[in-house]
C-alpha cells in the first residue's frame, strides 16, 4: 500500500521528487507557479529579502526580483486591499499574513470586497488571491501567535478555506488555490511546518525543527480543492480532522488499537461531504477533532451535517474534541491543545458500547 504521506497516488517519476518538509513544499509551490505565470506576485511583511518569518518565501525575491516578491508595511488591511485591487486587474497575488492571529484587521477587505467581488460585478471582475498564513498552536507562541480562526472564514460565502496536513498536500493544494479564480484562505499548521513530532503531542519538545517529512515532486502538480482523503481505513469509527490534528488522531488511534477510519478534510470550503457521509454510514460513529475553540467552531458545522445526513446510521452521539472557549493560554498550552489524553477519553466514550 502506498504511504498516504507521499500523496494521493504513486509518483510516476521518482527521480523528480525530493524530501521536503511543509515549509519547503510551500516554497516550492510558489516557485513553480511564479515560473509558470508572470502575473503571480508574492507580498507581505518580511517576505522579500528576509524570506518570511518561517522562511517560506526564502530565495523567491532573489530569483524573481523586487517587483514580484516585495515587502509591505505592517498593515494587514492594506496588504489585502492592495491584493484585491491587483486581482481585479489581472494579477494573481499571494499575500502572506505573518500569523493568522493578525488577519482580523483585514476582515473587512476579505469579507466585504474579495468574497463579494465576483457576485457584485456579475462576473466582470474576480478576486484570484491566495492568502497564506501560519495558524494554530504547539510552538510556544502564546496567546497572540497560536489562534485557529478558520471557522470565521468558512462562514463567509465566496471564500475557500484550505488546511493541509502534509508537505505533498501543501504543495498540491497551494498550486490549486493559486490557479483558482476565487479568494482562498490557505492556513498552514505551523506545529507541523517542519514535520510530524513522533507522537509527542501532549508536551513541548526542544527538537521540534529536526523532523523532515516526505517525498514531494519538484515540479508542477495539483490536488483539486474540495476532495478529502481517507488516510486510514477502518470500520468501527469515523474521525474527521485537518491540519495538525490529523497526526494527533492517527497517533492516538494507533496506540488505542481502534479500527477507526481517519479522514483528512484538507479543504473545509468546499467540503467533501460525500466522503464523510459514506464513511459515517459505514462505521456508525463519528468523532471530530480540531484545535479551534469549541463554540461555533467548524466541528459544530460538521456535527450538524453528519446528524442531518446520517442520523439513522449513528450508533452513538457524535463526539467533538476541541480547544476550550478561552484565549489561547501560554502557560497551559498542553492542556488546551487537543492531545492524546483528551482524544483518548473521547475515544473510550464513543466506543463504550461498540
C-alpha positions in Angstrom: 0.0 0.0 0.0 1.3 3.5 -0.8 2.1 5.6 2.2 -0.6 8.3 2.4 2.0 10.8 3.4 3.6 10.5 0.0 0.5 11.7 -1.8 -2.7 10.6 -3.5 -1.0 8.1 -5.8 2.5 6.8 -6.6 4.6 9.4 -8.3 5.3 8.4 -11.9 9.0 9.5 -12.0 10.6 9.1 -8.6 13.7 10.9 -9.8 11.7 14.1 -9.9 10.9 14.0 -6.2 12.8 15.2 -3.2 12.3 15.0 0.5 10.6 18.2 1.8 9.1 19.5 5.0 5.9 21.6 4.7 7.8 24.9 4.5 9.9 23.7 1.7 6.9 22.3 -0.1 5.1 25.6 0.2 8.1 27.5 -1.1 8.4 25.0 -4.0 4.7 25.6 -4.9 5.2 29.4 -5.1 8.4 28.9 -7.1 6.8 26.6 -9.6 3.8 28.8 -10.1 5.8 32.1 -10.4 8.0 30.4 -13.0 4.9 29.4 -15.0 2.9 32.6 -14.7 4.4 36.1 -14.6 1.2 37.5 -13.2 1.8 35.8 -9.8 3.2 38.1 -7.2 4.1 37.4 -3.5 3.7 40.1 -0.9 3.7 40.6 2.8 5.7 41.6 5.9 9.3 40.4 5.6 8.6 38.0 2.7 11.3 39.5 0.4 15.0 39.7 1.4 14.3 38.1 4.8 12.3 35.2 3.2 9.5 35.3 5.8 9.4 34.7 9.5 9.3 31.0 8.9 11.4 31.2 5.7 8.6 30.0 3.5 9.4 32.6 0.8 13.2 32.3 1.1 15.0 32.8 -2.2 12.0 33.9 -4.2 12.9 37.6 -4.3 16.5 36.8 -5.4 15.1 34.7 -8.2 12.1 36.8 -9.4 13.0 40.3 -8.3 11.5 43.0 -6.1 8.6 43.8 -8.4 7.2 40.3 -8.0 8.3 39.5 -4.4 8.1 42.5 -2.1 7.8 43.6 1.5 4.8 45.6 2.7 4.1 47.9 5.6 2.7 46.3 8.8 -0.9 46.8 7.8 -2.9 43.7 7.1 -5.9 45.7 5.8 -3.5 47.4 3.4 -2.0 44.1 2.3 -5.3 42.5 1.4 -6.8 45.7 0.0 -3.9 46.0 -2.5 -4.1 42.3 -3.3 -7.8 42.6 -4.1 -7.1 45.5 -6.5 -4.3 43.6 -8.1 -6.5 40.6 -8.6 -9.3 42.6 -10.1 -6.9 43.9 -12.8 -5.4 40.6 -13.8 -2.7 39.7 -11.4 -2.7 36.7 -9.1 -1.4 37.9 -5.7 -0.3 35.5 -3.0 -0.2 37.7 0.1 1.1 36.4 3.4 -0.3 37.4 6.8 2.6 36.7 9.1 0.4 35.0 11.7 -3.3 34.1 11.4 -3.8 36.0 14.7 -3.2 39.2 12.8 -5.6 38.6 10.0 -8.5 40.3 11.8 -7.7 43.9 10.6 -8.1 42.5 7.1 -11.5 41.0 7.6 -13.4 43.9 6.0 -11.3 43.7 2.8 -11.7 39.9 2.7 -15.4 39.7 3.6 -16.8 42.9 2.0 -14.5 43.1 -1.0 -12.7 39.9 -2.0 -15.5 37.5 -1.2 -18.2 39.5 -3.0 -16.4 41.0 -6.0 -17.4 38.3 -8.5 -21.0 38.4 -7.3 -21.1 42.2 -7.1 -19.8 42.6 -10.7 -21.8 39.8 -12.2 -18.6 38.0 -13.1 -16.9 41.0 -14.7 -14.2 41.0 -12.0 -12.8 38.2 -9.9 -10.5 38.1 -6.8 -8.0 35.4 -7.5 -6.0 35.9 -4.4 -4.5 33.2 -2.1 -3.9 34.4 1.4 -1.3 32.3 3.1 -0.9 32.4 6.9 0.6 30.2 9.6 -2.0 29.2 12.2 -2.6 27.0 15.3 -0.6 26.3 18.4 2.0 24.0 19.7 5.2 26.1 19.3 5.2 28.2 22.4 3.6 31.1 20.5 1.4 32.2 23.3 -2.0 34.0 23.2 -1.4 36.1 20.1 0.6 33.7 17.9 -1.5 30.4 18.3 -5.0 31.1 17.2 -7.1 29.0 14.8 -9.7 31.3 13.1 -10.7 29.0 10.3 -14.3 28.9 11.4 -14.7 32.7 10.7 -13.9 32.2 7.1 -15.9 29.1 6.5 -18.9 31.2 7.4 -18.3 33.7 4.6 -19.8 32.9 1.2 -17.4 33.3 -1.6 -14.2 32.4 0.3 -12.5 29.0 0.1 -10.6 27.6 3.1 -7.8 25.2 2.8 -5.7 23.5 5.5 -3.1 20.9 4.5 -1.6 18.3 6.9 1.4 17.0 4.8 4.0 18.6 2.5 2.7 16.7 -0.5 -0.8 18.1 0.1 0.5 21.6 1.0 2.2 22.0 -2.4 -0.6 20.5 -4.5 -3.3 22.4 -2.7 -1.5 25.7 -2.8 -1.0 25.3 -6.5 -4.7 24.6 -7.0 -5.5 27.6 -4.8 -3.3 30.0 -6.7 -4.9 28.8 -10.0 -8.4 29.3 -8.6 -10.3 32.4 -9.6 -11.9 32.8 -6.2 -10.2 34.1 -3.0 -8.7 31.3 -0.9 -7.5 31.4 2.8 -4.6 28.9 3.0 -3.9 28.2 6.6 -0.6 26.4 7.3 -0.3 24.5 10.6 3.0 25.8 12.0 3.2 22.9 14.6 4.0 20.6 11.6 5.8 23.1 9.4 9.0 21.0 9.9 7.4 17.6 10.1 5.4 15.4 12.4 6.5 15.1 16.0 7.0 11.4 16.5 3.9 11.1 18.8 4.9 13.9 21.2 1.6 15.7 21.1 1.0 16.4 24.8 4.2 18.0 25.8 6.8 20.5 24.5 9.9 19.3 22.7 13.1 21.0 22.1 14.0 19.5 18.8 10.8 20.5 17.0 12.6 21.6 13.9 14.5 18.4 13.3 11.9 16.2 11.5 11.8 16.2 7.7 8.6 14.8 6.2 8.0 13.1 2.9 8.7 12.8 -0.8 7.3 15.7 -2.9 7.5 16.1 -6.7 9.8 19.0 -7.6 7.7 20.2 -10.5 4.0 21.1 -11.1 1.1 19.1 -9.8 -2.1 20.0 -8.0 -4.7 18.5 -5.7 -8.2 19.6 -6.5 -9.9 21.6 -3.8 -12.9 20.0 -2.2 -11.6 16.5 -2.0 -11.0 14.9 1.4 -8.6 12.0 1.8 -9.1 8.8 3.8 -5.7 8.5 5.5 -6.6 5.4 7.5 -9.3 2.9 6.6 -11.5 1.4 9.3 -15.0 0.1 10.1 -15.6 1.0 13.7 -15.4 4.8 13.9 -15.0 7.8 11.6 -12.6 10.5 12.7 -12.8 13.9 11.0 -9.7 16.1 11.3 -7.5 18.5 9.5 -4.0 20.1 9.8 -2.0 19.1 12.9 -5.0 17.1 14.4 -4.7 14.5 11.6 -1.4 13.4 13.0 -2.6 13.6 16.6 -5.6 11.5 15.9 -3.6 8.9 14.0 -1.1 8.6 16.9 -3.9 8.1 19.5 -5.8 5.6 17.3 -2.7 3.5 16.7 -1.9 3.4 20.4 -5.5 2.5 21.3 -5.8 -0.1 18.6 -9.3 1.0 17.4 -10.4 0.2 13.9 -11.0 3.8 13.1 -11.3 5.5 9.7 -9.5 8.8 9.7 -10.5 11.4 7.1 -8.2 14.4 6.4 -10.7 17.1 5.2 -7.9 19.1 3.5 -10.4 21.8 2.4 -13.2 23.0 4.7 -14.8 25.0 2.0 -15.6 23.4 -0.4 -16.2 20.4 1.8 -16.2 16.8 0.6 -19.4 15.8 2.3 -19.8 12.7 0.1 -16.7 11.1 1.6 -17.8 12.0 5.1 -21.3 10.7 4.6 -20.2 7.4 3.1 -17.7 6.8 5.9 -20.1 7.5 8.8 -22.9 5.4 7.3 -20.3 2.6 7.2 -18.9 3.0 10.7 -22.0 4.3 12.6 -19.8 6.5 14.8 -18.2 9.9 14.3 -15.6 11.9 16.2 -14.4 15.4 15.2 -11.1 16.9 16.3 -9.8 20.4 15.9 -7.7 23.0 17.7 -10.0 25.9 17.5 -12.4 26.9 20.3 -15.5 24.7 20.6 -18.4 27.1 20.4 -19.2 27.9 16.7 -16.0 26.0 15.7 -16.0 24.2 12.3 -16.7 21.0 14.2 -20.2 22.3 15.0 -21.0 22.5 11.3 -19.5 19.1 10.7 -21.6 17.6 13.5 -24.8 19.2 12.1 -24.1 17.9 8.6 -23.4 14.4 9.9 -26.5 14.5 12.0 -28.7 15.6 9.1 -27.3 13.1 6.6 -26.5 10.0 8.8 -28.9 10.2 11.7 -30.4 6.7 11.2 -27.0 5.1 10.9 -25.5 6.6 14.1 -25.0 4.2 16.9 -23.6 6.8 19.4 -23.7 10.6 19.8 -21.2 12.5 17.8 -18.1 13.4 19.8 -16.1 16.7 19.5 -12.6 17.2 20.9 -11.6 20.8 20.5 -9.8 23.7 22.1 -11.5 25.4 25.0 -13.6 28.6 24.9 -10.8 30.7 26.3 -8.0 32.8 24.8 -5.1 30.5 23.9 -3.1 30.1 27.1 0.7 30.2 27.1 1.4 28.5 30.4 -1.3 25.9 29.9 -0.8 25.2 26.2 -0.6 21.5 26.6 -3.9 21.4 28.5 -5.6 23.4 25.8 -4.1 21.6 22.8 -6.2 18.5 22.0 -3.8 15.7 22.7 -3.7 12.0 23.5 -5.4 12.3 26.9 -8.5 14.2 25.7 -8.8 12.3 22.4 -8.3 9.0 24.2 -11.1 9.8 26.7 -13.5 10.7 23.8 -12.5 7.5 22.1 -13.4 5.4 25.1 -16.7 7.2 25.5 -17.8 6.8 21.8 -16.7 3.2 21.7 -18.2 2.2 25.1 -21.0 0.0 23.7 -19.4 -1.0 20.5 
